């Protein structure tokens, strides 16, 4: 007697060993990825995360420049006053 299997997609009862479901047509087993496909997927994922990090750093760089200019405007006169008072 044949072993009873079920399709993981549609739940149909399958009596024969097959690669595809005879009811919904979807594959019953996932194909294993080749080493090249795994490397390409990993490289693609790394590339996407690197792009996101670079974009985030660029956005932070703009903000850092603004903070630097504001601090320079507010503290530079104080530093000059302190320097001249301390040396006299």
Secondary structure, 3 states (H helix, E strand, C coil): CCCCEECCCCCCEECCCCCECCCCCCECCCCCCCHHHHHHHHHHHHHHHHHHHHHHHHHHHHHHHHHHHHHHHHHHHHHHHHHHHHHC
